[in-house]
């Protein structure tokens, strides 16, 4: 998974991602109060506190 995300020590974050069939990219506009990222996303990713860009993370695809 690629993209930029501010770390949240000790927390798992759910963030909107776009899916290209081979991997996911964190959507822009993914702040807690921003709905744009969720509206354009293909899925949600559960990003653990220790995640770094390029590392895998569980993805929940939406139909």
HELIX and SHEET records of a PDB file:
HELIX    1   1 UNK A   36  UNK A   40  1                                   5    
SHEET    1   A 4 UNK A  24  UNK A  26  0                                        
SHEET    2   A 4 UNK A  13  UNK A  19 -1                                        
SHEET    3   A 4 UNK A  43  UNK A  47 -1                                        
SHEET    4   A 4 UNK A  58  UNK A  61 -1                                        
END                                                                             
